[in-house]
């Protein structure tokens, strides 16, 4: 506060405000979103550069190594690597759900960013739908896996 003296000697109070051309606000809420985005970008670059080795013996899947049977997610890493390289038909052959999972991850990330930028919380009604959506995804993933096991159409 700054005291100013008026014409008749009365002390007037005036607040001193610093005016900046742009309102500066905290970017702290954006930090997790930016870090996740950078991690996703790094994963994309690694997958684009990665050349997967030939067969099941070089698989990174622990279930596959322990049991000798491909897991429901087997082929997803290779599918994401193919997507990162722009080999879309090859990605579908590795795992048909790669497109769906990639699009949902991107939509979730962009939605999260939008809510962070607006300073809002994630809507509770959306959070309540994640459980049933995840259950449906797991059921579809298991159904696809069983169908591919029965028909012998797994990627390797």
Secondary structure, DSSP 8 states (H G I E B T S, - for coil): -EEEE-TTS-EEEE------SS-----TTHHHHHHHHHHHHHHHHHHHH----SSGGG---HHHHHHSS--TTTTHHHHHHHHHHT-HHHHHHH-TTHHHHHHHHHHHHHHHHHHHHHT----HHHHHHHHHHHHHHHHHHHHHHHHHHHHT-S--
